[in-house]
């Protein structure tokens, strides 16, 4: 990664950003606070807005670059087949990351789109329509917020003074208990939209981040935003984030290198 890159967004990234904005305006926000929902087999929510946005994104993205599109609201079999078919190019989308928030009127949800080549994200877009914050990143070209180079808040102090974003789902019981009873940080948040959690970490709004198990569409775009902003990430099990399980990947992350190392070492010592 080249953090010294000063160029703006490339044409492909600009086109993806425009597609995400258009689909959000046409298919998602008109349904905000109004849409019916149903539970999927894994207990998560799905709405008409998720399905309509996914269909619209597939059309728009394939008109930009005609490669397979893997979406959250597909069956496991479809997703695995598309992953195999998309080695040389694959769009990966979460039409609404944070559907539970969307349904309840909690203003923390996003549209997430990544372009993956040879198993690695090369382009990422995460759009928060309520805050009108468009995070975007391109491999070796940097990360952006609303078209400008992303410049986050620098972390200060020590881990003991840090604000952590922690999602307790999928964490091992011993680690979860330690975090709840004897945390190494000052304060903890979890707002329920993984793609935005990555971007908030890139911005320095959280100092450190932990998640016990994310799906491909949860991390594909947000991880690139963090990496291209100069941040750091690994899995609980491995220092090489790219080598962890594609379909269920734990996350340890921070913008600041010192915070990252201290946070990683504390987690693995539990």
C-alpha positions in Angstrom: 0.0 0.0 0.0 1.3 3.5 -0.8 0.0 6.0 1.7 1.8 8.8 0.0 -0.4 8.6 -3.0 -2.0 12.0 -3.6 -4.2 11.4 -6.6 -7.9 11.6 -6.6 -10.5 8.8 -7.2 -10.1 6.8 -10.4 -12.9 6.6 -13.0 -14.1 3.1 -11.9 -14.4 4.2 -8.2 -16.2 7.4 -9.2 -18.7 5.3 -11.2 -19.3 2.9 -8.3 -19.8 5.9 -6.0 -22.4 7.4 -8.3 -24.2 4.0 -8.7 -24.4 3.6 -4.9 -25.8 7.1 -4.4 -28.4 6.7 -7.1 -29.6 3.3 -5.8 -29.7 4.6 -2.3 -31.8 7.6 -3.3 -34.2 5.6 -5.5 -34.6 2.3 -3.6 -33.5 2.6 0.0 -34.3 6.0 1.5 -37.9 6.3 0.3 -38.5 3.1 2.3 -36.7 4.3 5.5 -39.1 3.9 8.5 -41.8 2.6 6.2 -40.8 -0.8 5.1 -42.1 -4.2 6.3 -39.5 -6.9 7.2 -39.1 -10.6 7.7 -36.6 -12.8 9.4 -34.1 -15.0 7.4 -33.1 -18.5 8.4 -30.1 -17.2 10.4 -32.4 -14.8 12.4 -31.2 -11.6 10.7 -33.7 -9.2 9.0 -34.4 -8.7 5.4 -36.7 -6.0 3.9 -38.1 -5.1 0.6 -35.5 -2.3 0.5 -32.7 -4.8 0.8 -34.0 -6.9 -2.1 -34.9 -3.9 -4.3 -31.5 -2.3 -3.6 -29.6 -5.5 -4.3 -31.4 -5.9 -7.7 -30.7 -2.3 -8.7 -27.1 -2.5 -7.6 -26.5 -5.7 -9.7 -27.8 -3.9 -12.8 -25.9 -0.7 -12.2 -22.6 -2.3 -11.2 -22.6 -4.8 -14.1 -23.2 -1.9 -16.5 -19.9 -0.4 -15.1 -17.9 -3.6 -15.1 -19.6 -6.8 -16.2 -18.4 -9.4 -13.7 -20.4 -11.5 -11.3 -22.2 -9.8 -8.3 -22.3 -11.6 -5.0 -24.9 -10.1 -2.6 -25.8 -10.7 1.0 -29.5 -11.5 0.1 -28.5 -14.6 -1.9 -28.4 -18.3 -0.8 -25.2 -19.8 0.5 -25.0 -22.0 -2.6 -25.4 -19.0 -4.9 -22.7 -17.0 -3.0 -20.2 -19.9 -3.1 -20.8 -20.4 -6.9 -20.3 -16.7 -7.6 -17.1 -16.6 -5.5 -15.7 -19.4 -7.6 -16.8 -17.8 -10.9 -15.5 -14.4 -9.9 -11.8 -15.0 -9.4 -10.7 -12.4 -12.0 -13.4 -9.9 -10.9 -16.3 -9.9 -8.5 -18.6 -7.3 -7.1 -19.5 -8.0 -3.4 -22.5 -6.0 -2.1 -24.4 -5.6 1.1 -27.4 -3.5 0.1 -28.2 -2.4 3.6 -25.6 -3.2 6.3 -27.5 -2.6 9.5 -30.9 -3.7 8.5 -32.1 -3.9 12.1 -31.2 -0.3 12.6 -32.8 0.7 9.3 -36.1 -1.0 10.3 -36.1 0.6 13.7 -35.2 4.1 12.6 -31.7 4.0 14.2 -29.6 6.2 11.9 -26.6 3.9 11.6 -26.7 1.8 8.4 -24.9 1.8 5.1 -24.6 0.5 1.6 -21.4 -1.5 1.0 -19.9 -2.3 -2.3 -16.5 -3.9 -3.0 -14.7 -5.0 -6.2 -12.6 -8.1 -5.5 -9.9 -9.5 -7.8 -8.0 -12.7 -7.0 -9.6 -12.8 -3.6 -8.5 -9.3 -2.5 -10.5 -6.1 -2.4 -9.3 -3.5 -4.9 -12.1 -1.0 -4.6 -14.5 -0.2 -1.8 -17.5 2.1 -1.2 -19.4 2.5 2.0 -22.3 5.0 2.0 -24.1 6.3 5.1 -27.1 8.1 3.6 -28.3 9.6 6.9 -25.0 11.4 7.6 -24.4 11.8 3.8 -20.9 10.3 4.3 -19.5 8.5 1.3 -16.4 6.5 2.2 -14.4 5.1 -0.7 -11.1 3.5 -1.3 -9.0 2.1 -4.1 -6.0 -0.2 -3.8 -2.8 1.9 -3.7 -4.7 5.1 -4.4 -5.9 5.9 -0.9 -9.1 6.4 0.9 -11.6 9.2 0.5 -14.6 10.8 2.3 -17.0 12.6 0.1 -14.4 12.8 -2.7 -11.6 14.3 -0.5 -8.6 12.5 0.9 -9.7 10.8 4.1 -7.9 12.4 7.1 -8.9 10.9 10.4 -8.5 12.0 14.0 -5.2 10.9 15.4 -5.4 8.6 18.5 -4.0 10.1 21.6 -2.9 8.7 25.0 -2.8 5.0 25.7 -5.1 2.0 25.2 -6.4 2.6 28.7 -7.8 5.9 27.5 -9.2 4.5 24.2 -12.7 4.3 22.8 -13.3 0.8 21.5 -15.9 -0.5 19.1 -16.6 -4.1 20.1 -19.2 -6.5 18.7 -19.6 -9.3 21.3 -21.3 -11.7 18.9 -19.1 -14.7 18.0 -16.4 -13.9 20.6 -15.3 -16.7 22.7 -16.9 -16.7 26.2 -13.7 -16.1 28.1 -12.7 -13.1 26.0 -16.2 -11.6 26.2 -16.2 -11.9 29.9 -12.8 -10.2 30.3 -14.0 -7.4 28.0 -17.1 -7.0 30.0 -15.5 -7.1 33.5 -11.9 -6.0 33.0 -11.6 -4.1 29.7 -8.2 -2.6 28.7 -10.0 0.5 27.2 -11.9 3.5 28.7 -15.2 3.2 26.9 -17.0 0.8 24.4 -19.6 1.2 21.7 -21.3 -1.1 19.2 -23.8 0.4 16.7 -24.6 -2.6 14.6 -23.3 -1.9 11.1 -19.9 -3.5 10.4 -19.0 -1.6 7.2 -19.4 1.7 9.1 -17.5 0.4 12.1 -14.5 -0.1 9.8 -14.9 3.4 8.4 -15.3 5.0 11.8 -12.0 3.3 12.8 -10.4 4.7 9.7 -11.6 8.1 10.8 -10.3 7.7 14.3 -13.8 8.0 15.8 -13.0 4.6 17.4 -9.5 4.0 18.5 -9.7 0.2 18.3 -12.2 -2.3 16.8 -13.0 -6.0 17.5 -15.5 -8.3 15.9 -15.7 -12.1 16.5 -16.9 -13.1 13.0 -17.8 -11.1 9.9 -19.2 -12.2 6.6 -17.4 -11.3 3.3 -19.8 -8.4 2.6 -19.3 -7.0 6.1 -15.6 -6.5 5.7 -14.8 -6.4 1.9 -15.2 -2.6 1.4 -14.7 -1.3 4.9 -11.4 -3.1 5.4 -10.0 -1.5 2.3 -11.1 2.0 3.5 -9.2 1.4 6.8 -6.1 -0.1 5.1 -5.9 2.7 2.5 -6.2 5.3 5.2 -3.1 3.9 6.9 -4.9 1.7 9.4 -4.1 -1.9 10.5 -6.1 -5.1 10.7 -5.7 -8.8 11.4 -7.7 -11.7 12.7 -7.7 -13.0 16.2 -6.1 -16.2 14.9 -3.7 -14.8 12.4 -1.7 -11.6 11.6 -2.5 -12.0 7.9 -6.1 -10.8 7.5 -6.2 -12.1 3.9 -5.4 -15.7 5.0 -8.4 -16.0 7.4 -11.7 -17.7 6.6 -13.3 -15.9 3.7 -16.9 -16.5 4.9 -16.5 -15.9 8.7 -13.6 -13.7 9.6 -12.7 -12.2 13.0 -11.4 -8.7 13.2 -8.8 -6.9 15.3 -8.2 -3.3 14.0 -7.0 0.1 14.8 -5.9 3.2 12.9 -2.8 3.7 15.0 0.0 1.2 14.9 0.9 1.4 18.6 -2.8 1.0 19.6 -3.1 -1.9 17.2 -0.2 -3.8 18.6 -1.2 -3.3 22.2 -4.9 -4.2 21.4 -3.9 -7.3 19.5 -1.6 -8.5 22.2 -4.1 -8.0 24.9 -6.8 -9.9 23.0 -4.6 -12.8 22.3 -3.4 -13.0 25.9 -6.9 -13.7 27.1 
